[in-house]
C-alpha cells in the first residue's frame, strides 16, 4: 500500500498518524476477541511529502454484520453490506 496524506488543496501533511488494522483468519479484529488487543495493527507517520507505505497480506472480503446498527443504517439507505 502506498498513499499520501494531503490537506484540502493538495498540500502534503508531514507526520500524520496513519493507523492500519488487519483482521485474522476468521475475519475478526482483535477488539472482537476477548483478551486480545493490539494484534495485527500498525501505526505509521507520513513523511515530509505526506507519503507512507506498508506491506501486508491480501485481506479477504467480509460483509458488515446485518444485525447491528451499521446493518440497520445500510438497510435504511438501500445499500448492501
N, CA, C and O atoms as a Maestro MAE file, in Angstrom:
{
 s_m_m2io_version
 :::
 2.0.0
}

f_m_ct {
 s_m_title
 :::
 protein
 m_atom[324] {
  # First column is atom index #
  i_m_mmod_type
  r_m_x_coord
  r_m_y_coord
  r_m_z_coord
  i_m_residue_number
  s_m_chain_name
  s_m_pdb_residue_name
  s_m_pdb_atom_name
  i_m_atomic_number
  :::
  1 25 0.851 -1.161 0.000 1 A "UNK " " N  " 7
  2 3 0.000 0.000 0.000 1 A "UNK " " CA " 6
  3 2 0.893 1.219 0.000 1 A "UNK " " C  " 6
  4 15 1.771 1.344 0.854 1 A "UNK " " O  " 8
  5 25 0.689 2.097 -0.919 2 A "UNK " " N  " 7
  6 3 1.387 3.387 -0.969 2 A "UNK " " CA " 6
  7 2 0.331 4.471 -1.105 2 A "UNK " " C  " 6
  8 15 -0.582 4.368 -1.924 2 A "UNK " " O  " 8
  9 25 0.464 5.501 -0.301 3 A "UNK " " N  " 7
  10 3 -0.509 6.596 -0.351 3 A "UNK " " CA " 6
  11 2 0.137 7.875 0.168 3 A "UNK " " C  " 6
  12 15 1.269 7.863 0.651 3 A "UNK " " O  " 8
  13 25 -0.596 8.970 0.062 4 A "UNK " " N  " 7
  14 3 -0.149 10.267 0.577 4 A "UNK " " CA " 6
  15 2 -1.279 10.894 1.380 4 A "UNK " " C  " 6
  16 15 -2.455 10.740 1.054 4 A "UNK " " O  " 8
  17 25 -0.899 11.602 2.433 5 A "UNK " " N  " 7
  18 3 -1.860 12.351 3.239 5 A "UNK " " CA " 6
  19 2 -1.720 13.806 2.823 5 A "UNK " " C  " 6
  20 15 -0.635 14.384 2.878 5 A "UNK " " O  " 8
  21 25 -2.835 14.385 2.408 6 A "UNK " " N  " 7
  22 3 -2.819 15.780 1.943 6 A "UNK " " CA " 6
  23 2 -3.983 16.552 2.540 6 A "UNK " " C  " 6
  24 15 -5.042 15.993 2.828 6 A "UNK " " O  " 8
  25 25 -3.769 17.825 2.718 7 A "UNK " " N  " 7
  26 3 -4.818 18.731 3.187 7 A "UNK " " CA " 6
  27 2 -5.681 19.142 1.998 7 A "UNK " " C  " 6
  28 15 -5.353 18.853 0.847 7 A "UNK " " O  " 8
  29 25 -6.778 19.813 2.291 8 A "UNK " " N  " 7
  30 3 -7.573 20.385 1.208 8 A "UNK " " CA " 6
  31 2 -6.670 21.288 0.397 8 A "UNK " " C  " 6
  32 15 -5.890 22.050 0.967 8 A "UNK " " O  " 8
  33 25 -6.755 21.221 -0.896 9 A "UNK " " N  " 7
  34 3 -5.878 21.996 -1.753 9 A "UNK " " CA " 6
  35 2 -4.628 21.236 -2.152 9 A "UNK " " C  " 6
  36 15 -3.822 21.745 -2.931 9 A "UNK " " O  " 8
  37 25 -4.446 20.007 -1.628 10 A "UNK " " N  " 7
  38 3 -3.342 19.162 -2.050 10 A "UNK " " CA " 6
  39 2 -2.024 19.349 -1.326 10 A "UNK " " C  " 6
  40 15 -1.020 18.764 -1.732 10 A "UNK " " O  " 8
  41 25 -1.993 20.145 -0.270 11 A "UNK " " N  " 7
  42 3 -0.742 20.378 0.459 11 A "UNK " " CA " 6
  43 2 -0.411 19.129 1.280 11 A "UNK " " C  " 6
  44 15 -1.253 18.668 2.052 11 A "UNK " " O  " 8
  45 25 0.813 18.564 1.130 12 A "UNK " " N  " 7
  46 3 1.192 17.362 1.886 12 A "UNK " " CA " 6
  47 2 1.186 17.625 3.394 12 A "UNK " " C  " 6
  48 15 1.520 18.719 3.848 12 A "UNK " " O  " 8
  49 25 0.802 16.607 4.156 13 A "UNK " " N  " 7
  50 3 0.814 16.699 5.611 13 A "UNK " " CA " 6
  51 2 1.901 15.765 6.138 13 A "UNK " " C  " 6
  52 15 1.783 14.544 6.044 13 A "UNK " " O  " 8
  53 25 2.951 16.349 6.688 14 A "UNK " " N  " 7
  54 3 4.054 15.578 7.266 14 A "UNK " " CA " 6
  55 2 3.700 15.154 8.682 14 A "UNK " " C  " 6
  56 15 3.078 15.917 9.422 14 A "UNK " " O  " 8
  57 25 4.092 13.942 9.065 15 A "UNK " " N  " 7
  58 3 3.898 13.476 10.432 15 A "UNK " " CA " 6
  59 2 2.477 13.087 10.788 15 A "UNK " " C  " 6
  60 15 2.158 12.936 11.967 15 A "UNK " " O  " 8
  61 25 1.616 12.920 9.793 16 A "UNK " " N  " 7
  62 3 0.245 12.485 10.079 16 A "UNK " " CA " 6
  63 2 0.263 11.056 10.593 16 A "UNK " " C  " 6
  64 15 1.001 10.223 10.066 16 A "UNK " " O  " 8
  65 25 -0.536 10.754 11.612 17 A "UNK " " N  " 7
  66 3 -0.624 9.397 12.129 17 A "UNK " " CA " 6
  67 2 -1.599 8.597 11.275 17 A "UNK " " C  " 6
  68 15 -2.749 8.994 11.088 17 A "UNK " " O  " 8
  69 25 -1.125 7.466 10.760 18 A "UNK " " N  " 7
  70 3 -1.942 6.568 9.955 18 A "UNK " " CA " 6
  71 2 -2.033 5.246 10.706 18 A "UNK " " C  " 6
  72 15 -1.018 4.602 10.970 18 A "UNK " " O  " 8
  73 25 -3.252 4.847 11.049 19 A "UNK " " N  " 7
  74 3 -3.451 3.583 11.764 19 A "UNK " " CA " 6
  75 2 -3.971 2.534 10.791 19 A "UNK " " C  " 6
  76 15 -4.906 2.783 10.029 19 A "UNK " " O  " 8
  77 25 -3.347 1.351 10.828 20 A "UNK " " N  " 7
  78 3 -3.721 0.240 9.958 20 A "UNK " " CA " 6
  79 2 -4.115 -0.938 10.839 20 A "UNK " " C  " 6
  80 15 -3.364 -1.329 11.732 20 A "UNK " " O  " 8
  81 25 -5.297 -1.504 10.587 21 A "UNK " " N  " 7
  82 3 -5.767 -2.679 11.329 21 A "UNK " " CA " 6
  83 2 -5.994 -3.802 10.328 21 A "UNK " " C  " 6
  84 15 -6.484 -3.568 9.223 21 A "UNK " " O  " 8
  85 25 -5.638 -5.013 10.716 22 A "UNK " " N  " 7
  86 3 -5.846 -6.203 9.891 22 A "UNK " " CA " 6
  87 2 -6.679 -7.194 10.691 22 A "UNK " " C  " 6
  88 15 -6.505 -7.301 11.905 22 A "UNK " " O  " 8
  89 25 -7.573 -7.914 10.042 23 A "UNK " " N  " 7
  90 3 -8.332 -8.933 10.754 23 A "UNK " " CA " 6
  91 2 -7.661 -10.290 10.619 23 A "UNK " " C  " 6
  92 15 -6.776 -10.475 9.784 23 A "UNK " " O  " 8
  93 25 -8.094 -11.249 11.458 24 A "UNK " " N  " 7
  94 3 -7.456 -12.571 11.472 24 A "UNK " " CA " 6
  95 2 -8.108 -13.512 10.460 24 A "UNK " " C  " 6
  96 15 -8.973 -13.103 9.685 24 A "UNK " " O  " 8
  97 25 -7.687 -14.766 10.478 25 A "UNK " " N  " 7
  98 3 -8.196 -15.760 9.544 25 A "UNK " " CA " 6
  99 2 -9.675 -16.048 9.661 25 A "UNK " " C  " 6
  100 15 -10.274 -16.605 8.741 25 A "UNK " " O  " 8
  101 25 -10.277 -15.673 10.790 26 A "UNK " " N  " 7
  102 3 -11.720 -15.838 10.975 26 A "UNK " " CA " 6
  103 2 -12.503 -14.583 10.599 26 A "UNK " " C  " 6
  104 15 -13.724 -14.540 10.749 26 A "UNK " " O  " 8
  105 25 -11.797 -13.562 10.111 27 A "UNK " " N  " 7
  106 3 -12.468 -12.321 9.734 27 A "UNK " " CA " 6
  107 2 -12.779 -11.409 10.899 27 A "UNK " " C  " 6
  108 15 -13.646 -10.542 10.790 27 A "UNK " " O  " 8
  109 25 -12.076 -11.591 12.034 28 A "UNK " " N  " 7
  110 3 -12.333 -10.777 13.224 28 A "UNK " " CA " 6
  111 2 -11.118 -9.914 13.561 28 A "UNK " " C  " 6
  112 15 -9.974 -10.345 13.420 28 A "UNK " " O  " 8
  113 25 -11.386 -8.697 14.004 29 A "UNK " " N  " 7
  114 3 -10.332 -7.824 14.503 29 A "UNK " " CA " 6
  115 2 -10.052 -8.171 15.960 29 A "UNK " " C  " 6
  116 15 -10.872 -8.816 16.614 29 A "UNK " " O  " 8
  117 25 -8.909 -7.752 16.466 30 A "UNK " " N  " 7
  118 3 -8.546 -8.094 17.845 30 A "UNK " " CA " 6
  119 2 -9.579 -7.612 18.864 30 A "UNK " " C  " 6
  120 15 -9.789 -8.280 19.876 30 A "UNK " " O  " 8
  121 25 -10.217 -6.492 18.627 31 A "UNK " " N  " 7
  122 3 -11.205 -5.971 19.579 31 A "UNK " " CA " 6
  123 2 -12.473 -6.819 19.621 31 A "UNK " " C  " 6
  124 15 -13.305 -6.651 20.513 31 A "UNK " " O  " 8
  125 25 -12.623 -7.728 18.659 32 A "UNK " " N  " 7
  126 3 -13.778 -8.615 18.631 32 A "UNK " " CA " 6
  127 2 -13.500 -9.936 19.350 32 A "UNK " " C  " 6
  128 15 -14.371 -10.805 19.402 32 A "UNK " " O  " 8
  129 25 -12.310 -10.094 19.896 33 A "UNK " " N  " 7
  130 3 -11.939 -11.312 20.613 33 A "UNK " " CA " 6
  131 2 -11.615 -10.950 22.058 33 A "UNK " " C  " 6
  132 15 -10.860 -10.011 22.314 33 A "UNK " " O  " 8
  133 25 -12.182 -11.691 22.995 34 A "UNK " " N  " 7
  134 3 -11.931 -11.439 24.413 34 A "UNK " " CA " 6
  135 2 -10.448 -11.613 24.734 34 A "UNK " " C  " 6
  136 15 -9.842 -12.616 24.357 34 A "UNK " " O  " 8
  137 25 -9.874 -10.650 25.422 35 A "UNK " " N  " 7
  138 3 -8.495 -10.753 25.879 35 A "UNK " " CA " 6
  139 2 -7.428 -10.449 24.850 35 A "UNK " " C  " 6
  140 15 -6.245 -10.469 25.190 35 A "UNK " " O  " 8
  141 25 -7.786 -10.170 23.617 36 A "UNK " " N  " 7
  142 3 -6.771 -9.875 22.596 36 A "UNK " " CA " 6
  143 2 -6.852 -8.410 22.206 36 A "UNK " " C  " 6
  144 15 -7.901 -7.923 21.784 36 A "UNK " " O  " 8
  145 25 -5.754 -7.726 22.350 37 A "UNK " " N  " 7
  146 3 -5.683 -6.321 21.951 37 A "UNK " " CA " 6
  147 2 -4.332 -6.060 21.316 37 A "UNK " " C  " 6
  148 15 -3.332 -6.696 21.648 37 A "UNK " " O  " 8
  149 25 -4.326 -5.129 20.413 38 A "UNK " " N  " 7
  150 3 -3.097 -4.662 19.764 38 A "UNK " " CA " 6
  151 2 -2.371 -5.757 18.993 38 A "UNK " " C  " 6
  152 15 -1.144 -5.845 19.038 38 A "UNK " " O  " 8
  153 25 -3.121 -6.583 18.295 39 A "UNK " " N  " 7
  154 3 -2.512 -7.550 17.389 39 A "UNK " " CA " 6
  155 2 -2.938 -7.195 15.969 39 A "UNK " " C  " 6
  156 15 -4.053 -6.724 15.744 39 A "UNK " " O  " 8
  157 25 -2.059 -7.420 15.037 40 A "UNK " " N  " 7
  158 3 -2.325 -7.146 13.619 40 A "UNK " " CA " 6
  159 2 -2.683 -5.674 13.384 40 A "UNK " " C  " 6
  160 15 -3.591 -5.355 12.616 40 A "UNK " " O  " 8
  161 25 -1.945 -4.786 14.064 41 A "UNK " " N  " 7
  162 3 -2.141 -3.343 13.894 41 A "UNK " " CA " 6
  163 2 -0.799 -2.673 13.617 41 A "UNK " " C  " 6
  164 15 0.258 -3.198 13.965 41 A "UNK " " O  " 8
  165 25 -0.861 -1.543 13.006 42 A "UNK " " N  " 7
  166 3 0.343 -0.754 12.806 42 A "UNK " " CA " 6
  167 2 0.017 0.721 12.896 42 A "UNK " " C  " 6
  168 15 -1.082 1.138 12.531 42 A "UNK " " O  " 8
  169 25 0.960 1.516 13.379 43 A "UNK " " N  " 7
  170 3 0.817 2.969 13.408 43 A "UNK " " CA " 6
  171 2 2.012 3.540 12.665 43 A "UNK " " C  " 6
  172 15 3.161 3.273 13.018 43 A "UNK " " O  " 8
  173 25 1.738 4.316 11.649 44 A "UNK " " N  " 7
  174 3 2.761 4.904 10.797 44 A "UNK " " CA " 6
  175 2 2.679 6.420 10.868 44 A "UNK " " C  " 6
  176 15 1.647 6.976 11.245 44 A "UNK " " O  " 8
  177 25 3.762 7.082 10.508 45 A "UNK " " N  " 7
  178 3 3.771 8.550 10.388 45 A "UNK " " CA " 6
  179 2 4.125 8.889 8.950 45 A "UNK " " C  " 6
  180 15 5.040 8.297 8.377 45 A "UNK " " O  " 8
  181 25 3.412 9.830 8.371 46 A "UNK " " N  " 7
  182 3 3.694 10.218 6.992 46 A "UNK " " CA " 6
  183 2 5.008 10.989 6.917 46 A "UNK " " C  " 6
  184 15 5.388 11.687 7.857 46 A "UNK " " O  " 8
  185 25 5.692 10.852 5.790 47 A "UNK " " N  " 7
  186 3 6.965 11.532 5.537 47 A "UNK " " CA " 6
  187 2 6.717 13.015 5.226 47 A "UNK " " C  " 6
  188 15 5.572 13.468 5.204 47 A "UNK " " O  " 8
  189 25 7.779 13.747 4.993 48 A "UNK " " N  " 7
  190 3 7.675 15.187 4.725 48 A "UNK " " CA " 6
  191 2 6.762 15.493 3.542 48 A "UNK " " C  " 6
  192 15 6.083 16.520 3.526 48 A "UNK " " O  " 8
  193 25 6.747 14.601 2.552 49 A "UNK " " N  " 7
  194 3 5.888 14.811 1.379 49 A "UNK " " CA " 6
  195 2 4.486 14.212 1.564 49 A "UNK " " C  " 6
  196 15 3.710 14.143 0.611 49 A "UNK " " O  " 8
  197 25 4.166 13.780 2.787 50 A "UNK " " N  " 7
  198 3 2.860 13.211 3.091 50 A "UNK " " CA " 6
  199 2 2.733 11.740 2.751 50 A "UNK " " C  " 6
  200 15 1.674 11.150 2.965 50 A "UNK " " O  " 8
  201 25 3.790 11.134 2.226 51 A "UNK " " N  " 7
  202 3 3.702 9.742 1.796 51 A "UNK " " CA " 6
  203 2 3.880 8.769 2.959 51 A "UNK " " C  " 6
  204 15 4.513 9.078 3.968 51 A "UNK " " O  " 8
  205 25 3.307 7.595 2.783 52 A "UNK " " N  " 7
  206 3 3.539 6.476 3.691 52 A "UNK " " CA " 6
  207 2 3.348 5.205 2.884 52 A "UNK " " C  " 6
  208 15 2.699 5.214 1.838 52 A "UNK " " O  " 8
  209 25 3.916 4.111 3.373 53 A "UNK " " N  " 7
  210 3 3.712 2.824 2.716 53 A "UNK " " CA " 6
  211 2 3.897 1.694 3.713 53 A "UNK " " C  " 6
  212 15 4.581 1.837 4.726 53 A "UNK " " O  " 8
  213 25 3.274 0.574 3.403 54 A "UNK " " N  " 7
  214 3 3.443 -0.639 4.198 54 A "UNK " " CA " 6
  215 2 3.119 -1.834 3.322 54 A "UNK " " C  " 6
  216 15 2.488 -1.700 2.274 54 A "UNK " " O  " 8
  217 25 3.555 -2.993 3.758 55 A "UNK " " N  " 7
  218 3 3.306 -4.239 3.056 55 A "UNK " " CA " 6
  219 2 2.470 -5.130 3.960 55 A "UNK " " C  " 6
  220 15 2.712 -5.199 5.165 55 A "UNK " " O  " 8
  221 25 1.485 -5.815 3.381 56 A "UNK " " N  " 7
  222 3 0.594 -6.664 4.158 56 A "UNK " " CA " 6
  223 2 0.135 -7.827 3.299 56 A "UNK " " C  " 6
  224 15 0.472 -7.910 2.118 56 A "UNK " " O  " 8
  225 25 -0.632 -8.721 3.894 57 A "UNK " " N  " 7
  226 3 -1.260 -9.781 3.125 57 A "UNK " " CA " 6
  227 2 -2.504 -9.222 2.456 57 A "UNK " " C  " 6
  228 15 -3.012 -8.176 2.858 57 A "UNK " " O  " 8
  229 25 -2.996 -9.912 1.440 58 A "UNK " " N  " 7
  230 3 -4.235 -9.506 0.795 58 A "UNK " " CA " 6
  231 2 -5.384 -9.994 1.669 58 A "UNK " " C  " 6
  232 15 -5.533 -11.191 1.916 58 A "UNK " " O  " 8
  233 25 -6.179 -9.061 2.123 59 A "UNK " " N  " 7
  234 3 -7.296 -9.399 3.012 59 A "UNK " " CA " 6
  235 2 -8.448 -10.018 2.223 59 A "UNK " " C  " 6
  236 15 -8.651 -9.709 1.049 59 A "UNK " " O  " 8
  237 25 -9.192 -10.892 2.886 60 A "UNK " " N  " 7
  238 3 -10.397 -11.469 2.307 60 A "UNK " " CA " 6
  239 2 -11.544 -10.480 2.479 60 A "UNK " " C  " 6
  240 15 -11.587 -9.719 3.446 60 A "UNK " " O  " 8
  241 25 -12.453 -10.503 1.545 61 A "UNK " " N  " 7
  242 3 -13.649 -9.665 1.672 61 A "UNK " " CA " 6
  243 2 -14.537 -10.229 2.773 61 A "UNK " " C  " 6
  244 15 -14.613 -11.445 2.947 61 A "UNK " " O  " 8
  245 25 -15.194 -9.372 3.500 62 A "UNK " " N  " 7
  246 3 -16.121 -9.823 4.530 62 A "UNK " " CA " 6
  247 2 -17.270 -8.833 4.610 62 A "UNK " " C  " 6
  248 15 -17.069 -7.636 4.408 62 A "UNK " " O  " 8
  249 25 -18.481 -9.320 4.904 63 A "UNK " " N  " 7
  250 3 -19.631 -8.426 4.979 63 A "UNK " " CA " 6
  251 2 -19.732 -7.744 6.343 63 A "UNK " " C  " 6
  252 15 -19.192 -8.226 7.338 63 A "UNK " " O  " 8
  253 25 -20.415 -6.646 6.362 64 A "UNK " " N  " 7
  254 3 -20.748 -5.968 7.613 64 A "UNK " " CA " 6
  255 2 -21.876 -6.765 8.261 64 A "UNK " " C  " 6
  256 15 -22.838 -7.116 7.577 64 A "UNK " " O  " 8
  257 25 -21.790 -7.062 9.565 65 A "UNK " " N  " 7
  258 3 -22.896 -7.784 10.211 65 A "UNK " " CA " 6
  259 2 -24.220 -7.035 10.029 65 A "UNK " " C  " 6
  260 15 -24.304 -5.828 10.254 65 A "UNK " " O  " 8
  261 25 -25.231 -7.767 9.623 66 A "UNK " " N  " 7
  262 3 -26.529 -7.151 9.300 66 A "UNK " " CA " 6
  263 2 -27.361 -6.814 10.526 66 A "UNK " " C  " 6
  264 15 -28.266 -5.984 10.446 66 A "UNK " " O  " 8
  265 25 -27.066 -7.452 11.678 67 A "UNK " " N  " 7
  266 3 -27.920 -7.293 12.846 67 A "UNK " " CA " 6
  267 2 -27.649 -6.057 13.679 67 A "UNK " " C  " 6
  268 15 -28.487 -5.690 14.503 67 A "UNK " " O  " 8
  269 25 -26.510 -5.399 13.500 68 A "UNK " " N  " 7
  270 3 -26.142 -4.265 14.337 68 A "UNK " " CA " 6
  271 2 -26.601 -2.942 13.777 68 A "UNK " " C  " 6
  272 15 -27.338 -2.902 12.792 68 A "UNK " " O  " 8
  273 25 -26.169 -1.849 14.399 69 A "UNK " " N  " 7
  274 3 -26.608 -0.515 13.974 69 A "UNK " " CA " 6
  275 2 -26.146 -0.150 12.563 69 A "UNK " " C  " 6
  276 15 -26.867 0.534 11.837 69 A "UNK " " O  " 8
  277 25 -24.959 -0.595 12.169 70 A "UNK " " N  " 7
  278 3 -24.495 -0.272 10.815 70 A "UNK " " CA " 6
  279 2 -25.318 -1.034 9.785 70 A "UNK " " C  " 6
  280 15 -25.629 -0.505 8.718 70 A "UNK " " O  " 8
  281 25 -25.673 -2.287 10.107 71 A "UNK " " N  " 7
  282 3 -26.539 -3.051 9.211 71 A "UNK " " CA " 6
  283 2 -27.891 -2.380 9.034 71 A "UNK " " C  " 6
  284 15 -28.411 -2.311 7.920 71 A "UNK " " O  " 8
  285 25 -28.463 -1.886 10.126 72 A "UNK " " N  " 7
  286 3 -29.754 -1.165 10.040 72 A "UNK " " CA " 6
  287 2 -29.618 0.101 9.204 72 A "UNK " " C  " 6
  288 15 -30.496 0.426 8.405 72 A "UNK " " O  " 8
  289 25 -28.514 0.809 9.393 73 A "UNK " " N  " 7
  290 3 -28.298 2.023 8.618 73 A "UNK " " CA " 6
  291 2 -28.208 1.700 7.122 73 A "UNK " " C  " 6
  292 15 -28.822 2.377 6.298 73 A "UNK " " O  " 8
  293 25 -27.436 0.661 6.780 74 A "UNK " " N  " 7
  294 3 -27.301 0.290 5.376 74 A "UNK " " CA " 6
  295 2 -28.637 -0.117 4.766 74 A "UNK " " C  " 6
  296 15 -28.945 0.265 3.638 74 A "UNK " " O  " 8
  297 25 -29.436 -0.895 5.509 75 A "UNK " " N  " 7
  298 3 -30.764 -1.269 5.020 75 A "UNK " " CA " 6
  299 2 -31.621 -0.031 4.783 75 A "UNK " " C  " 6
  300 15 -32.323 0.049 3.775 75 A "UNK " " O  " 8
  301 25 -31.574 0.928 5.694 76 A "UNK " " N  " 7
  302 3 -32.400 2.129 5.528 76 A "UNK " " CA " 6
  303 2 -31.959 2.953 4.326 76 A "UNK " " C  " 6
  304 15 -32.752 3.695 3.746 76 A "UNK " " O  " 8
  305 25 -30.681 2.817 3.955 77 A "UNK " " N  " 7
  306 3 -30.164 3.526 2.780 77 A "UNK " " CA " 6
  307 2 -30.283 2.715 1.503 77 A "UNK " " C  " 6
  308 15 -29.955 3.192 0.416 77 A "UNK " " O  " 8
  309 25 -30.765 1.454 1.648 78 A "UNK " " N  " 7
  310 3 -30.877 0.590 0.482 78 A "UNK " " CA " 6
  311 2 -29.526 0.098 -0.030 78 A "UNK " " C  " 6
  312 15 -29.385 -0.216 -1.212 78 A "UNK " " O  " 8
  313 25 -28.516 0.029 0.872 79 A "UNK " " N  " 7
  314 3 -27.171 -0.395 0.494 79 A "UNK " " CA " 6
  315 2 -26.938 -1.842 0.919 79 A "UNK " " C  " 6
  316 15 -27.557 -2.324 1.868 79 A "UNK " " O  " 8
  317 25 -26.052 -2.522 0.221 80 A "UNK " " N  " 7
  318 3 -25.696 -3.914 0.525 80 A "UNK " " CA " 6
  319 2 -24.527 -3.922 1.515 80 A "UNK " " C  " 6
  320 15 -23.592 -3.135 1.368 80 A "UNK " " O  " 8
  321 25 -24.570 -4.814 2.534 81 A "UNK " " N  " 7
  322 3 -23.458 -4.851 3.489 81 A "UNK " " CA " 6
  323 2 -22.204 -5.424 2.875 81 A "UNK " " C  " 6
  324 15 -21.178 -5.525 3.546 81 A "UNK " " O  " 8
  :::
 }
 m_bond[323] {
  # First column is bond index #
  i_m_from
  i_m_to
  i_m_order
  :::
  1 1 2 1
  2 2 3 1
  3 3 4 2
  4 3 5 1
  5 5 6 1
  6 6 7 1
  7 7 8 2
  8 7 9 1
  9 9 10 1
  10 10 11 1
  11 11 12 2
  12 11 13 1
  13 13 14 1
  14 14 15 1
  15 15 16 2
  16 15 17 1
  17 17 18 1
  18 18 19 1
  19 19 20 2
  20 19 21 1
  21 21 22 1
  22 22 23 1
  23 23 24 2
  24 23 25 1
  25 25 26 1
  26 26 27 1
  27 27 28 2
  28 27 29 1
  29 29 30 1
  30 30 31 1
  31 31 32 2
  32 31 33 1
  33 33 34 1
  34 34 35 1
  35 35 36 2
  36 35 37 1
  37 37 38 1
  38 38 39 1
  39 39 40 2
  40 39 41 1
  41 41 42 1
  42 42 43 1
  43 43 44 2
  44 43 45 1
  45 45 46 1
  46 46 47 1
  47 47 48 2
  48 47 49 1
  49 49 50 1
  50 50 51 1
  51 51 52 2
  52 51 53 1
  53 53 54 1
  54 54 55 1
  55 55 56 2
  56 55 57 1
  57 57 58 1
  58 58 59 1
  59 59 60 2
  60 59 61 1
  61 61 62 1
  62 62 63 1
  63 63 64 2
  64 63 65 1
  65 65 66 1
  66 66 67 1
  67 67 68 2
  68 67 69 1
  69 69 70 1
  70 70 71 1
  71 71 72 2
  72 71 73 1
  73 73 74 1
  74 74 75 1
  75 75 76 2
  76 75 77 1
  77 77 78 1
  78 78 79 1
  79 79 80 2
  80 79 81 1
  81 81 82 1
  82 82 83 1
  83 83 84 2
  84 83 85 1
  85 85 86 1
  86 86 87 1
  87 87 88 2
  88 87 89 1
  89 89 90 1
  90 90 91 1
  91 91 92 2
  92 91 93 1
  93 93 94 1
  94 94 95 1
  95 95 96 2
  96 95 97 1
  97 97 98 1
  98 98 99 1
  99 99 100 2
  100 99 101 1
  101 101 102 1
  102 102 103 1
  103 103 104 2
  104 103 105 1
  105 105 106 1
  106 106 107 1
  107 107 108 2
  108 107 109 1
  109 109 110 1
  110 110 111 1
  111 111 112 2
  112 111 113 1
  113 113 114 1
  114 114 115 1
  115 115 116 2
  116 115 117 1
  117 117 118 1
  118 118 119 1
  119 119 120 2
  120 119 121 1
  121 121 122 1
  122 122 123 1
  123 123 124 2
  124 123 125 1
  125 125 126 1
  126 126 127 1
  127 127 128 2
  128 127 129 1
  129 129 130 1
  130 130 131 1
  131 131 132 2
  132 131 133 1
  133 133 134 1
  134 134 135 1
  135 135 136 2
  136 135 137 1
  137 137 138 1
  138 138 139 1
  139 139 140 2
  140 139 141 1
  141 141 142 1
  142 142 143 1
  143 143 144 2
  144 143 145 1
  145 145 146 1
  146 146 147 1
  147 147 148 2
  148 147 149 1
  149 149 150 1
  150 150 151 1
  151 151 152 2
  152 151 153 1
  153 153 154 1
  154 154 155 1
  155 155 156 2
  156 155 157 1
  157 157 158 1
  158 158 159 1
  159 159 160 2
  160 159 161 1
  161 161 162 1
  162 162 163 1
  163 163 164 2
  164 163 165 1
  165 165 166 1
  166 166 167 1
  167 167 168 2
  168 167 169 1
  169 169 170 1
  170 170 171 1
  171 171 172 2
  172 171 173 1
  173 173 174 1
  174 174 175 1
  175 175 176 2
  176 175 177 1
  177 177 178 1
  178 178 179 1
  179 179 180 2
  180 179 181 1
  181 181 182 1
  182 182 183 1
  183 183 184 2
  184 183 185 1
  185 185 186 1
  186 186 187 1
  187 187 188 2
  188 187 189 1
  189 189 190 1
  190 190 191 1
  191 191 192 2
  192 191 193 1
  193 193 194 1
  194 194 195 1
  195 195 196 2
  196 195 197 1
  197 197 198 1
  198 198 199 1
  199 199 200 2
  200 199 201 1
  201 201 202 1
  202 202 203 1
  203 203 204 2
  204 203 205 1
  205 205 206 1
  206 206 207 1
  207 207 208 2
  208 207 209 1
  209 209 210 1
  210 210 211 1
  211 211 212 2
  212 211 213 1
  213 213 214 1
  214 214 215 1
  215 215 216 2
  216 215 217 1
  217 217 218 1
  218 218 219 1
  219 219 220 2
  220 219 221 1
  221 221 222 1
  222 222 223 1
  223 223 224 2
  224 223 225 1
  225 225 226 1
  226 226 227 1
  227 227 228 2
  228 227 229 1
  229 229 230 1
  230 230 231 1
  231 231 232 2
  232 231 233 1
  233 233 234 1
  234 234 235 1
  235 235 236 2
  236 235 237 1
  237 237 238 1
  238 238 239 1
  239 239 240 2
  240 239 241 1
  241 241 242 1
  242 242 243 1
  243 243 244 2
  244 243 245 1
  245 245 246 1
  246 246 247 1
  247 247 248 2
  248 247 249 1
  249 249 250 1
  250 250 251 1
  251 251 252 2
  252 251 253 1
  253 253 254 1
  254 254 255 1
  255 255 256 2
  256 255 257 1
  257 257 258 1
  258 258 259 1
  259 259 260 2
  260 259 261 1
  261 261 262 1
  262 262 263 1
  263 263 264 2
  264 263 265 1
  265 265 266 1
  266 266 267 1
  267 267 268 2
  268 267 269 1
  269 269 270 1
  270 270 271 1
  271 271 272 2
  272 271 273 1
  273 273 274 1
  274 274 275 1
  275 275 276 2
  276 275 277 1
  277 277 278 1
  278 278 279 1
  279 279 280 2
  280 279 281 1
  281 281 282 1
  282 282 283 1
  283 283 284 2
  284 283 285 1
  285 285 286 1
  286 286 287 1
  287 287 288 2
  288 287 289 1
  289 289 290 1
  290 290 291 1
  291 291 292 2
  292 291 293 1
  293 293 294 1
  294 294 295 1
  295 295 296 2
  296 295 297 1
  297 297 298 1
  298 298 299 1
  299 299 300 2
  300 299 301 1
  301 301 302 1
  302 302 303 1
  303 303 304 2
  304 303 305 1
  305 305 306 1
  306 306 307 1
  307 307 308 2
  308 307 309 1
  309 309 310 1
  310 310 311 1
  311 311 312 2
  312 311 313 1
  313 313 314 1
  314 314 315 1
  315 315 316 2
  316 315 317 1
  317 317 318 1
  318 318 319 1
  319 319 320 2
  320 319 321 1
  321 321 322 1
  322 322 323 1
  323 323 324 2
  :::
 }
}
